[in-house]
Amino acid sequence: MMHLAGTGVILNTERYADCVAFYRDVMGLAVLFADEELTCFEFGGAYLMVETGGLASRATKPVDRCPTKLRFNTRDLDADCRHLERHGVAVTRGDHAWGSTAEFSDPDGNRCALRSSDDFTPDEPPPE
């Protein structure tokens, strides 16, 4: 048996300062600690550690380059989509049998999505 004390995601970025500003100022994540090469954010009971050393893309990275997607469940998908768009973030909405999403990317092209929490259940089948 493992004796885990917490969980987190490490995201290596090329546009480090832009990504830190994005997750802090646009996404509204609280900074836990930071220095010149990494910033650790509170991430829904886990942490998101943004570090240097990644490779940016001008467009959203394809799945074969970025197989992970950061998902943010939200209580107001429409309002949060408008918030992202006001900050210049391109958002693509999708309505599925299992719920509604909004796909976007961070300044490095890493895949992100909003997910309506209204119709989210932890035991639902994974999205296609």
Salt bridges, closest charged atoms under 4 A:
ASP25 OD1 - ARG24 NE 2.69
ASP78 OD1 - ARG93 NH1 2.53
GLU103 OE1 - LYS69 NZ 2.73
ASP119 OD1 - ARG115 NH1 2.64
GLU124 OE2 - ARG115 NH2 2.76
